[in-house]
Amino acid sequence: MPARVQRLPVLRELYREESSGKLYRVVHAENGSPEVVLCYIFGSRLVLRFISLTVFCVLSAREYAGEDGFTRLKQERDPYSVLQRSVRGTAGSDRQSTVNWQRIFPLVSDPRLFYRALRGGSGRTRILQEIADDCGVTIQRIRKLFREYLQRGMNEAAVASELWRCGRRVQPPRYQLGEDAGVTVVSRQFKKRPGRKPSDERAHAARTDALERLFEQCVDIYLTSKVGPWTLEVSDEQREEIRKFAKAARFPSTRKPRCRPKGSSPPKRKRWHSPGRRGGPRTRVTWQDLTDYLNYVCRCTHEVRDGTGQIVDLELAPFGLITPRQLTNYYQTRVPPEARKRRLMGERQYLRQGRPIKGHALQHSLGPGQEYLIDATIADVYLVLSYDRTVVVGRPTVYLAMDVWSRMIVGFYVTFDPPSFEGVALMLENIATPKDEFCARFGIKIEWKDWPCEYLPKSGFFADRGNDFMKTAAWQSVNRVLGIPIGNAKAGDPTLRALIERRFGIVPAYFQRATFGVVEADATTRGAPHYAWDATHTMSEFTRKLIRAVLRHNRTPIGRKGAIIEMATAGFADTPLNRWNWGLDNRTGSLWKHSLDEIRRATWPVESATPSKQGLHWRGLYFTSPHIQSKHVHMFGKHAKDAVQIQFNPNSPSQILVPGDLHWEYAQLAGSNKVTPDEGTLMEWEVVRTMDRHNARKEHQALQPQRIMDLLNNSEESRAAKRDQKEALRQSGIAHPRQARHRGSAASGQSGPAQPFRNFQQGRSRDDKRSDEEPAVDHDSRPDRDAEDSIAARMSKNIRNIIDGA
């Protein structure tokens, strides 16, 4: 068995005494020396211990279990190590550090002289005095440098200067462990204003505790931007301190303490109410305002007010002047930089650009399909109507969906509707649509591998707090049917959304330079061009340009930062398409496949349609399907017009979903439609219907004068005809006008059937009581009737009875 090797102590090693817990450093240990010298590393006095080398080896052995043993510590636990030492050097401090090392170097570089200094006594004093005389300093300075050299690591950094601590109110810890390891606050009592002599001859106020408390209140007002006038709290002790330099101070506009009766509870603090103004830069209080108010509180000796409460005369003490520089110095030295930066930039701007960046978008993303970012924006281009290029519809809404890990745009959707869940529904449908089929609809031929995105994410979507992404009931349906959740960012915080927001600037830049009707940044300024007049493209043409831009974006390298090492070494460029394909093969991203029917059932909005003979009527169109033809077309009775619940495509008016007897089915446009929307969108169809109603209403209103003239002229002509008829009847001596055949019979001398038909021709029945009461007037009667006339009269009467149903 090999013999155990005894480990000797090494210079600068750190040991902890188990009995007391003190830390000691080995400052002398040589192979030929019979003893080891240990130095206590803390304290303002030099403490050295001389221990026999043999005894120390026994006490520091691992198997030694006594209470007086020593335990060797790792170098990382040294409180004076490089990482534990405070580094706050200045130019003057660095120069002094160099001088300190030059003064102590002759002592520590000579081993014999150094050992004699360790032994102490008069020999150490004589050595240190000689070095002090050579350097022209006192022996106390050399003693301090020698002690710090032994305690703090026995190197040049051990005697580094700490001039940077001079004058600091808050003293950082000298080291992380041991004595003086905490932060020290030094309070200074000024008898006069510190610093150089001011140019103003008036006596300035000294920095006292009372004045600093007032400074704290003013800084709080400055940070919170409260609107004045303000009220400061000045205690009795603070009043006495202020009266030392302003005996006649009255302390106006301050809270005065009131004596409460014993046993009474303190009054509740009134809730602060906003003055109703926004805290913009122009409404913020300035340092000069706060300084003037402090001088008013602390130096006011005479004040006169008129009957309305307005101050007409004010007198301040000629001493105890408070300047803005005093207040700003207190603000810069006492307030953390973060609070000052928030006050300077504003809360919203600070969250956007001033806050520290603590992570990146991919730190929680494992691979493709882990999470999608979705967002919507109003495109910076005007589009025209596909039915008529002379009609400008407006600026479309563009939805984008992007995979976080690969930056791949997995789907998009363009609509004229404002941001709403209907647009999000169609974007989800576009995500699940094979992109080669989608591009073929717009005349662009690609292969499936050029855009291999037709899946939904497993972890869900992440969006902002727009109204289209905050529809609780709609997204609950998506989560219930598809199993896909959605998360929303904090209001006013752009964290985690910069990736998708930037795509709205990157993708359109590929085609905007060759597009008409693009809106520039000066659209809202006075005198800017009317960009809507330049609109040329339809929705289909704009979508075609956007498809080309997305295909180009997916093949464009992302940048020089964040490239995957394995991809770079394998020879793949850092493009979204390469990241998507490589991530699916090598990473743990997860994707879900859903059919278009599942997504439509979960996302398409619901409305009601009305059955009719032509089909199911909805928004001016008739739809048909096997179920509609077998049931709804033949409905009659009181339930014939009952509404039918349907789901419709928010973009295309030519397709709806209808609930059948056993399952849902698609309904197509019926042949009974006189006009169909063809390839137009639902918004364009509604625009056409609105224009048609507007045109009809306009024409109807334009025809109103003609209708009124016709009504009045017809009425006047009818009244004139009636007057002429009455005059003719009066001249003829008859009560009612006769029909043409009766007048012809009377003229030819035939009186046969005229008499029996007289009452029937006047619109009276045989059983009418009024005809029996009125005397019959026979206009065609003659004094002598023959037998033939009598027979004809009876035949006419019989015919009349048959006609009347008697």
C-alpha positions in Angstrom: 0.0 0.0 0.0 1.6 3.3 -1.0 2.5 5.8 1.8 0.1 8.7 2.4 1.6 12.0 1.3 1.4 14.9 3.7 0.0 18.1 2.1 1.9 21.3 3.0 0.2 24.7 3.2 0.5 27.1 0.3 0.8 30.9 0.4 -2.4 32.9 0.0 -4.6 29.8 0.9 -7.6 30.5 3.1 -8.4 28.4 6.2 -11.4 28.6 8.6 -10.8 27.9 12.3 -13.6 25.6 13.4 -13.7 26.7 17.0 -14.2 30.5 16.3 -15.2 30.5 12.6 -12.5 33.1 11.8 -10.8 33.2 8.4 -7.0 33.1 8.2 -4.7 33.5 5.2 -1.3 31.7 4.9 1.2 34.5 4.6 4.4 32.5 5.2 5.0 28.8 4.6 8.4 27.5 3.4 9.6 23.9 3.1 12.6 24.6 5.3 10.8 26.7 7.8 9.6 25.1 11.1 6.5 27.2 11.3 3.5 28.6 9.4 2.3 32.2 9.8 -1.5 32.9 9.5 -3.1 36.3 9.2 -6.6 37.2 10.2 -8.1 38.8 7.1 -10.6 41.1 8.7 -10.3 44.1 11.1 -8.3 47.3 11.3 -5.5 45.7 13.4 -2.9 43.2 12.1 -3.4 39.8 13.8 -0.8 37.1 13.1 -0.6 33.5 14.4 2.6 31.4 14.4 1.9 27.7 14.4 4.4 24.8 14.0 4.3 23.3 10.6 3.8 19.8 12.0 1.0 20.8 14.2 -0.7 22.8 11.5 -0.6 19.8 9.1 -2.3 17.7 11.8 -5.0 20.3 12.5 -5.7 20.9 8.8 -5.9 17.2 7.9 -9.3 16.0 6.6 -9.5 13.1 9.1 -8.9 15.4 12.1 -12.2 15.7 14.1 -11.1 18.1 16.9 -12.8 21.4 17.5 -9.5 23.3 17.2 -8.9 22.1 13.6 -8.6 24.1 10.4 -10.6 23.7 7.2 -9.2 24.7 3.9 -11.6 26.8 1.7 -11.8 27.1 -2.0 -10.3 30.1 -3.8 -13.9 31.1 -5.0 -14.9 31.7 -1.3 -12.2 34.3 -0.7 -13.9 37.6 0.1 -11.0 39.5 -1.6 -11.0 37.5 -4.8 -11.2 39.2 -8.2 -15.0 38.6 -8.6 -15.8 39.7 -5.0 -13.8 42.9 -5.0 -15.6 46.1 -5.8 -14.4 47.8 -9.0 -15.3 51.4 -9.0 -12.0 53.0 -9.9 -11.4 56.6 -11.1 -8.5 58.2 -12.7 -7.2 59.6 -9.4 -7.8 56.3 -7.6 -5.8 54.4 -10.3 -2.9 56.7 -9.8 -3.0 56.4 -6.1 -3.1 52.6 -6.4 0.1 52.6 -8.4 1.8 54.8 -5.8 0.7 52.5 -3.0 2.2 49.5 -4.8 5.5 51.3 -5.4 5.7 52.1 -1.7 5.1 48.6 -0.4 7.0 46.7 -3.2 10.6 47.0 -1.6 9.2 45.3 1.6 7.3 42.4 0.0 9.8 41.6 -2.7 12.6 40.8 -0.2 11.9 37.5 1.5 14.3 38.0 4.4 13.0 41.6 5.0 9.4 40.4 4.7 9.9 37.7 7.3 11.5 40.1 9.8 8.5 42.4 9.4 6.2 39.5 10.1 8.0 38.7 13.5 6.9 42.1 14.8 8.4 44.0 17.6 11.0 46.8 17.2 12.4 45.1 14.1 9.1 45.6 12.2 8.9 49.2 13.4 12.4 50.0 12.3 11.8 48.5 8.8 8.5 50.3 8.3 10.0 53.6 9.5 12.8 53.3 7.0 10.3 52.7 4.1 8.2 55.6 5.3 11.2 58.0 5.3 12.2 56.9 1.8 8.7 57.5 0.5 8.1 60.7 2.5 5.0 59.5 4.3 4.1 58.6 7.9 4.7 55.2 9.3 1.0 54.8 9.9 0.4 54.9 6.1 3.0 52.1 5.6 1.5 50.1 8.4 -1.9 50.3 6.8 -0.5 49.2 3.4 1.3 46.3 5.0 -1.8 45.1 6.8 -4.0 45.4 3.7 -1.3 43.5 1.7 -1.5 40.6 4.1 -5.2 40.6 4.6 -6.5 41.1 1.0 -4.5 38.6 -1.0 -0.8 39.6 -1.1 -0.8 41.1 -4.6 -0.9 44.5 -6.2 -4.7 44.6 -6.1 -4.6 44.2 -2.3 -3.2 47.8 -1.8 -5.6 49.4 -4.4 -6.8 52.8 -3.4 -10.3 53.5 -2.4 -10.4 57.2 -3.1 -13.7 56.6 -5.0 -15.4 56.1 -1.7 -14.7 59.7 -0.5 -17.7 61.9 -0.2 -20.2 59.1 -1.0 -23.4 59.1 1.1 -24.0 55.4 0.4 -20.8 53.4 0.9 -20.9 50.0 -1.0 -19.7 47.0 0.9 -15.9 46.6 1.0 -16.3 42.8 0.4 -19.1 40.3 0.5 -18.3 38.4 3.7 -17.1 39.3 7.2 -17.0 42.7 8.9 -18.3 45.7 7.0 -20.0 43.5 4.4 -23.2 45.5 4.3 -24.0 48.9 2.8 -23.1 51.9 5.0 -25.0 55.2 4.9 -22.9 58.2 5.9 -24.9 61.2 7.1 -23.1 64.5 6.8 -24.1 67.6 8.7 -23.3 70.8 6.7 -22.8 74.1 8.4 -22.8 75.9 5.1 -23.5 75.2 1.5 -21.0 72.7 0.2 -19.0 73.2 -3.0 -17.4 76.2 -4.6 -18.4 79.7 -3.7 -21.6 80.6 -5.6 -21.7 83.7 -7.8 -24.9 84.8 -5.9 -23.9 86.7 -2.8 -27.0 85.8 -0.9 -26.7 83.1 1.8 -27.9 79.7 0.5 -29.7 77.1 2.6 -27.5 74.4 4.1 -28.4 70.7 3.5 -30.1 69.7 6.7 -32.4 66.7 7.5 -35.4 69.0 7.4 -34.6 70.3 4.0 -33.9 66.8 2.6 -37.3 65.7 3.7 -38.8 68.5 1.8 -36.7 67.6 -1.2 -38.1 64.0 -0.9 -41.7 65.4 -1.1 -40.8 67.6 -4.1 -39.1 64.7 -5.9 -42.3 62.6 -5.3 -44.4 65.4 -6.9 -41.9 65.6 -9.8 -42.1 61.8 -10.5 -45.8 61.5 -10.2 -46.6 64.7 -12.2 -49.3 65.9 -9.8 -50.9 69.2 -10.7 -50.3 72.1 -8.2 -50.8 73.8 -5.9 -49.3 71.2 -3.5 -49.2 70.8 0.2 -46.0 69.9 2.0 -45.7 68.2 5.4 -43.4 70.1 7.8 -43.1 68.7 11.3 -42.3 70.8 14.4 -38.6 69.6 14.4 -38.3 70.6 10.8 -39.8 74.1 11.5 -37.2 74.7 14.3 -34.3 73.7 11.9 -35.7 76.0 9.2 -36.1 78.9 11.6 -32.4 78.8 12.3 -31.8 80.5 9.0 -35.3 82.1 8.6 -36.6 83.1 12.0 -39.8 84.8 10.6 -40.8 81.9 8.4 -44.6 81.3 8.4 -44.7 78.0 6.5 -47.7 78.7 4.3 -49.5 75.9 2.4 -48.3 73.2 4.8 -50.1 70.6 6.7 -50.2 71.7 10.4 -50.5 68.9 13.0 -53.7 68.9 15.0 -54.2 67.6 18.5 -56.7 64.8 18.6 -58.6 63.9 21.8 -57.5 60.9 23.6 -59.1 57.6 22.5 -60.0 59.0 19.1 -58.9 57.2 15.9 -56.8 59.0 13.4 -58.7 60.6 10.5 -58.9 58.6 7.3 -56.7 59.9 4.5 -58.7 61.4 1.7 -58.4 59.7 -1.6 -56.6 61.6 -4.2 -58.7 62.4 -7.3 -57.2 63.2 -10.7 -57.7 66.8 -11.8 -59.0 65.5 -15.1 -55.9 66.4 -17.2 -53.6 64.0 -18.9 -50.0 63.9 -17.6 -48.4 64.9 -20.9 -45.0 66.7 -21.2 -46.6 70.1 -21.2 -48.5 69.5 -17.9 -45.5 68.2 -16.0 -44.1 70.3 -13.2 -40.6 71.8 -13.6 -37.7 72.0 -11.3 -38.1 75.8 -11.2 -41.7 75.4 -10.1 -40.7 73.2 -7.2 -37.8 75.4 -6.2 -40.0 78.5 -6.1 -42.6 76.7 -4.1 -39.9 75.5 -1.6 -38.7 79.0 -1.2 -42.3 80.2 -0.7 -42.7 77.6 2.1 -39.4 78.1 3.8 -38.6 81.8 3.3 -42.0 83.5 3.3 -42.0 86.2 6.0 -44.9 88.5 4.9 -48.0 87.8 2.8 -51.0 90.0 2.0 -54.2 88.8 0.3 -57.1 90.8 -1.0 -60.8 90.1 -0.4 -60.9 87.5 -3.2 -58.0 85.5 -1.7 -55.5 86.6 -4.3 -52.0 87.4 -3.0 -51.1 91.0 -3.7 -47.9 91.3 -1.7 -45.2 88.7 -0.8 -41.9 89.1 1.0 -39.2 86.4 1.3 -36.3 86.3 3.7 -33.0 87.5 2.1 -31.1 84.3 3.2 -31.7 80.6 3.2 -32.0 80.6 -0.6 -32.9 77.2 -2.2 -31.7 76.8 -5.8 -32.8 74.4 -8.5 -29.3 72.9 -8.6 -29.7 71.7 -5.0 -32.9 70.0 -5.8 -31.7 68.4 -9.0 -28.5 67.2 -7.3 -30.7 65.5 -4.6 -32.8 64.0 -7.4 -29.8 62.6 -9.4 -28.0 61.2 -6.3 -31.0 59.7 -4.5 -33.4 58.5 -7.2 -32.5 55.2 -9.0 -31.6 55.5 -12.7 -34.6 53.4 -13.7 -37.1 55.8 -12.1 -35.4 58.8 -13.7 -35.4 57.1 -17.1 -39.1 56.3 -16.7 -39.8 60.0 -15.8 -37.8 61.3 -18.8 -39.2 58.9 -21.5 -42.7 58.3 -20.2 -44.1 55.0 -19.1 -45.3 53.9 -22.6 -42.1 54.9 -24.4 -40.0 53.3 -21.6 -41.8 50.0 -22.1 -41.3 50.1 -25.8 -37.6 51.3 -26.1 -36.1 52.0 -22.7 -36.6 48.9 -20.7 -33.8 46.4 -20.4 -34.0 43.3 -22.6 -34.0 40.2 -20.5 -34.6 37.5 -23.1 -35.4 36.6 -26.7 -38.3 35.1 -28.6 -36.9 31.6 -29.0 -35.9 30.9 -25.4 -39.2 29.1 -24.7 -39.7 27.8 -28.3 -38.6 24.2 -29.0 -39.3 23.9 -32.7 -41.7 24.6 -35.5 -45.4 24.5 -34.6 -44.8 25.2 -30.9 -46.6 28.6 -31.1 -47.9 30.9 -33.7 -48.1 34.7 -33.5 -51.1 36.3 -35.1 -51.9 39.9 -35.7 -53.9 42.2 -38.0 -53.2 45.7 -39.5 -54.7 48.1 -42.0 -52.7 47.9 -45.2 -51.1 51.0 -46.5 -52.8 50.8 -49.9 -56.2 51.7 -51.3 -58.1 49.1 -53.4 -61.0 49.5 -55.9 -64.1 47.4 -56.5 -63.7 44.4 -58.6 -67.0 45.1 -60.4 -66.1 48.7 -61.2 -62.6 50.1 -61.0 -64.0 53.6 -60.6 -65.2 52.9 -57.1 -62.6 53.0 -54.3 -63.6 50.6 -51.5 -60.9 51.5 -49.0 -57.8 50.1 -47.3 -58.0 46.3 -46.6 -57.3 44.5 -43.4 -54.4 42.1 -43.5 -54.0 39.1 -41.1 -50.7 37.4 -40.7 -49.8 34.2 -38.8 -46.1 33.4 -38.2 -44.3 30.5 -36.5 -42.2 31.8 -33.7 -39.3 29.4 -34.0 -38.7 29.5 -37.8 -40.2 33.0 -38.6 -42.2 31.2 -41.3 -45.4 32.9 -42.4 -47.8 30.0 -42.2 -50.9 31.9 -43.4 -52.5 35.2 -44.2 -55.8 36.6 -45.1 -57.0 39.9 -46.7 -60.5 41.4 -46.3 -62.3 44.7 -46.6 -64.0 44.1 -43.2 -62.5 45.9 -40.1 -60.6 43.7 -37.7 -63.1 41.1 -36.3 -63.2 37.4 -35.4 -64.7 36.7 -38.9 -61.4 37.7 -40.4 -59.5 35.5 -37.8 -61.8 32.6 -38.8 -60.8 32.8 -42.4 -57.1 33.2 -41.5 -57.3 29.9 -39.5 -58.9 28.4 -42.6 -56.0 29.7 -44.7 -53.5 28.2 -42.3 -55.0 24.8 -42.8 -55.3 25.1 -46.6 -52.6 23.5 -48.8 -50.7 26.5 -50.1 -50.2 25.1 -53.6 -54.0 25.0 -54.0 -54.4 28.4 -52.4 -51.8 30.0 -54.8 -53.4 28.2 -57.8 -56.7 30.2 -57.2 -54.8 33.4 -58.0 -52.9 32.0 -60.9 -49.6 31.3 -59.1 -48.1 27.8 -59.6 -45.9 26.5 -56.8 -45.1 23.1 -55.4 -46.2 21.9 -52.0 -42.5 21.9 -50.8 -42.2 25.7 -51.6 -44.7 26.5 -48.8 -45.3 23.4 -46.7 -47.6 24.9 -44.1 -51.0 23.5 -43.6 -51.0 22.7 -39.9 -52.1 24.3 -36.7 -49.9 24.8 -33.5 -50.3 22.5 -30.5 -49.5 25.1 -27.9 -51.8 27.7 -29.4 -51.7 31.2 -30.7 -50.3 34.4 -29.1 -51.9 37.7 -30.0 -52.4 41.2 -28.6 -55.6 42.5 -26.9 -57.5 43.5 -30.1 -61.2 43.0 -30.2 -60.8 40.2 -32.8 -58.6 38.2 -30.4 -60.7 38.9 -27.2 -64.0 37.3 -28.3 -64.5 34.9 -25.4 -67.3 32.8 -26.8 -65.8 32.5 -30.2 -62.4 31.4 -29.0 -64.0 29.0 -26.5 -65.7 27.3 -29.5 -62.3 27.1 -31.2 -60.7 25.6 -28.2 -63.6 23.2 -27.7 -63.7 21.9 -31.2 -60.1 22.2 -32.3 -58.3 22.0 -28.9 -56.2 25.1 -29.7 -55.9 27.9 -27.0 -54.9 31.5 -27.4 -52.9 33.8 -25.2 -53.0 37.6 -25.1 -50.2 40.0 -24.3 -50.3 42.5 -21.5 -52.0 45.8 -22.5 -49.5 48.4 -23.7 -46.6 46.0 -23.6 -45.0 45.0 -27.0 -43.1 42.1 -25.4 -43.1 38.9 -27.6 -45.0 40.7 -30.4 -42.1 42.5 -32.1 -41.6 39.6 -34.5 -45.0 39.7 -36.0 -45.2 43.5 -35.9 -42.0 43.8 -38.0 -43.4 41.4 -40.7 -46.0 44.1 -41.5 -43.1 46.3 -42.6 -40.9 43.7 -44.2 -43.4 41.8 -46.4 -45.2 44.8 -48.0 -41.9 46.4 -48.8 -41.3 43.8 -51.5 -44.1 45.1 -53.7 -45.0 48.6 -52.5 -42.6 50.4 -54.8 -44.4 48.9 -57.9 -47.9 49.5 -56.5 -50.3 52.4 -57.0 -52.4 53.8 -54.2 -49.8 53.3 -51.5 -50.3 55.5 -48.4 -47.3 57.3 -47.2 -46.5 58.6 -43.6 -47.8 62.1 -44.5 -51.3 60.9 -45.2 -52.8 62.9 -42.3 -50.8 66.1 -42.8 -52.2 69.1 -44.4 -51.5 69.4 -48.1 -50.6 65.7 -48.5 -51.7 64.0 -51.8 -55.0 62.3 -52.0 -53.7 58.7 -52.1 -57.2 57.2 -52.6 -57.3 58.8 -56.1 -54.3 56.6 -57.1 -56.0 53.4 -56.2 -55.8 50.9 -59.1 -55.7 47.3 -57.8 -58.5 45.1 -56.8 -58.6 42.6 -53.9 -57.5 39.7 -56.1 -54.6 41.6 -57.5 -53.4 42.8 -54.1 -53.6 39.3 -52.8 -51.5 38.0 -55.7 -48.8 40.6 -54.9 -48.9 39.6 -51.2 -48.5 35.9 -52.1 -45.4 36.7 -54.1 -44.0 38.7 -51.2 -44.6 36.0 -48.7 -42.9 33.4 -50.9 -39.9 35.7 -51.2 -39.9 36.3 -47.4 -39.8 32.6 -46.6 -36.7 32.2 -48.8 -34.9 35.3 -47.6 -32.1 34.9 -44.9 -33.3 36.2 -41.6 -30.0 37.9 -40.6 -26.6 37.3 -39.2 -27.8 36.9 -35.6 -29.3 33.8 -34.1 -28.4 31.3 -36.9 -28.5 27.7 -35.7 -25.0 26.2 -35.5 -26.0 22.8 -36.9 -27.8 24.4 -39.9 -24.8 26.6 -40.6 -22.3 23.7 -40.5 -24.6 21.6 -42.7 -24.6 24.3 -45.4 -28.2 25.6 -45.0 -28.9 29.3 -45.2 -30.8 30.7 -42.2 -34.1 31.2 -44.1 -37.6 30.6 -42.6 -38.2 27.8 -45.1 -34.9 26.0 -44.2 -35.5 26.5 -40.5 -39.0 25.0 -40.8 -37.8 21.9 -42.7 -34.7 21.4 -40.6 -36.7 22.0 -37.4 -39.3 19.4 -38.3 -36.5 16.8 -38.8 -34.3 17.6 -35.9 -36.4 19.5 -33.2 -39.4 18.6 -31.1 -41.9 21.0 -32.5 -45.5 19.6 -32.7 -48.2 20.3 -35.3 -51.8 19.4 -35.5 -53.7 18.5 -38.7 -57.3 19.7 -39.0 -59.6 19.5 -42.0 -61.2 22.6 -43.5 -64.6 21.4 -42.5 -63.6 21.2 -38.9 -62.2 24.7 -38.9 -65.3 26.1 -40.8 -67.7 24.5 -38.3 -65.7 26.0 -35.4 -65.1 29.5 -36.8 -67.7 30.5 -39.4 -70.2 33.0 -38.0 -73.9 32.2 -37.5 -76.9 34.0 -39.0 -80.5 33.2 -40.0 -81.9 32.6 -43.4 -85.6 32.5 -44.6 -87.2 29.6 -46.6 -88.9 30.5 -49.9 -90.0 28.8 -53.1 -86.8 29.9 -54.8 -84.6 28.4 -52.1 -83.1 29.6 -48.8 -83.0 33.4 -48.8 -80.0 35.1 -47.2 -78.6 38.6 -48.0 -80.4 38.9 -51.3 -79.4 35.5 -52.6 -81.1 32.1 -52.9 -79.3 28.9 -52.0 -80.1 25.3 -52.7 -79.0 21.9 -51.5 -80.6 18.4 -51.3 -81.9 19.2 -47.8 -83.3 22.6 -48.8 -85.0 21.1 -51.9 -86.6 18.3 -49.8 -87.8 20.3 -46.9 -87.5 24.1 -46.8 -88.8 24.8 -50.3 -92.1 23.0 -49.6 -92.8 24.5 -46.2 -96.3 26.0 -45.7 -98.6 27.0 -42.9 -97.6 29.1 -39.9 -94.1 27.6 -39.8 -93.4 28.4 -43.5 -91.3 31.5 -42.7 -89.4 30.2 -39.6 -85.8 31.3 -39.7 -83.1 28.6 -40.4 -79.8 28.9 -38.6 -76.8 28.8 -41.1 -73.1 29.4 -41.0 -71.6 31.5 -43.8 -68.2 32.2 -45.3 -67.3 35.7 -44.1 -65.4 36.4 -47.4 -67.5 34.6 -50.1 -71.3 35.0 -50.3 -71.6 32.0 -52.6 -71.2 29.3 -50.0 -73.0 28.5 -46.7 -73.4 25.6 -44.3 -77.0 24.4 -43.6 -78.0 21.9 -40.9 -79.5 18.8 -42.4 -81.5 16.0 -40.9 -78.4 14.1 -39.8 -75.4 16.3 -40.6 -74.4 19.7 -41.9 -74.1 20.2 -45.6 -72.9 22.9 -48.0 -75.5 25.0 -49.9 -74.7 26.5 -53.3 -76.3 29.4 -55.2 -79.6 28.5 -56.7 -80.6 28.9 -60.3 -83.4 31.3 -59.3 -80.9 34.1 -58.6 -81.3 36.8 -61.2 -77.9 38.2 -60.3 -75.0 36.4 -58.7 -71.8 37.8 -57.0 -69.5 35.6 -59.2 -66.0 35.8 -57.7 -66.6 38.9 -55.6 -66.2 39.0 -51.9 -69.0 39.4 -49.4 -68.0 43.0 -48.7 -68.1 43.8 -52.4 -71.5 42.1 -52.7 -72.8 44.2 -49.8 -71.3 47.3 -51.4 -73.1 46.5 -54.7 -76.4 46.0 -52.8 -75.9 49.2 -50.9 -75.2 51.1 -54.1 -78.3 49.6 -55.7 -80.5 50.6 -52.7 -78.9 54.0 -52.8 -79.5 54.4 -56.6 -83.2 53.3 -56.2 -83.7 55.6 -53.3 -82.1 58.5 -55.2 -84.3 57.8 -58.2 -87.4 57.5 -56.1 -86.7 60.8 -54.5 -86.0 62.4 -57.8 -89.4 61.1 -59.1 -91.3 62.6 -56.2 -92.2 65.9 -58.0 -93.5 64.0 -61.0 -95.6 61.8 -58.8 -97.1 64.8 -57.0 -97.9 66.5 -60.4 -99.5 63.4 -61.7 -101.6 63.0 -58.6 -102.8 66.6 -58.6 -103.4 66.7 -62.4 -105.4 63.4 -62.2 -107.4 64.6 -59.3 -108.2 67.9 -61.0 -109.2 66.2 -64.3 -111.5 63.8 -62.4 -113.2 66.7 -60.6 -113.7 68.5 -63.9 -115.1 65.4 -65.6 -117.5 64.9 -62.7 -118.8 68.5 -63.0 -119.3 68.1 -66.7 -121.2 64.8 -66.1 -123.5 66.3 -63.6 -124.3 69.2 -65.9 -125.1 66.7 -68.8 -127.4 64.6 -66.5 -129.2 67.7 -65.3 -129.8 68.8 -68.9 -131.0 65.3 -69.9 -133.3 65.0 -66.9 -131.9 61.7 -65.7 -130.3 60.7 -62.4 -127.7 58.2 -63.7 -125.8 57.8 -66.9 -126.9 55.1 -69.3 -124.7 52.5 -71.0 -124.1 52.7 -74.7 -126.2 49.7 -75.7 -129.2 51.1 -73.8 -128.9 54.4 -75.5 -128.8 52.6 -78.8 -131.9 50.5 -78.0 -133.8 53.6 -77.1 -132.9 55.4 -80.3 -134.0 52.4 -82.4 -137.3 52.1 -80.7 -136.7 48.7 -79.0 -137.9 48.7 -75.5 -137.8 44.9 -74.9 -135.0 44.0 -72.6 -134.1 47.5 -71.4 -136.7 47.7 -68.7 -135.8 44.4 -67.0 -132.1 45.1 -66.9 -132.3 48.6 -65.4 -131.7 47.7 -61.8 -128.9 45.2 -62.7 -127.1 47.7 -64.7 -127.1 50.2 -61.8 -125.3 47.6 -59.6 -128.3 46.7 -57.4 -129.6 43.3 -56.5 -133.1 42.1 -56.6 -133.3 41.8 -52.8 -131.9 45.3 -52.2 -134.3 47.1 -49.8 -133.1 50.5 -51.0 -134.2 49.7 -54.6 -137.7 48.8 -53.3 -138.0 52.1 -51.5 -136.8 54.3 -54.3 -139.4 54.9 -57.1 -138.4 53.4 -60.4 -137.9 55.7 -63.2 -138.5 54.2 -66.7 -136.7 56.3 -69.2 -137.6 54.1 -72.1 -141.3 53.5 -71.3 -143.9 54.2 -73.9 -147.7 54.7 -73.4 -148.7 51.7 -75.5 -146.8 48.4 -75.0 -147.7 45.4 -77.1 -147.6 41.7 -76.2 -144.1 41.1 -77.5 -142.7 43.7 -75.2 -144.4 42.0 -72.3 -143.0 38.6 -73.2 -139.5 40.0 -73.6 -139.7 41.7 -70.2 -140.6 38.4 -68.5 -137.7 36.6 -70.2 -135.3 39.3 -69.2 -136.5 39.0 -65.6 -135.9 35.3 -65.5 -132.4 35.8 -66.9 -131.6 38.3 -64.2 -132.8 36.0 -61.5 -130.5 33.3 -62.8 -127.5 35.7 -62.9 -128.2 37.0 -59.4 -128.4 33.5 -58.0 -132.0 33.7 -56.9 
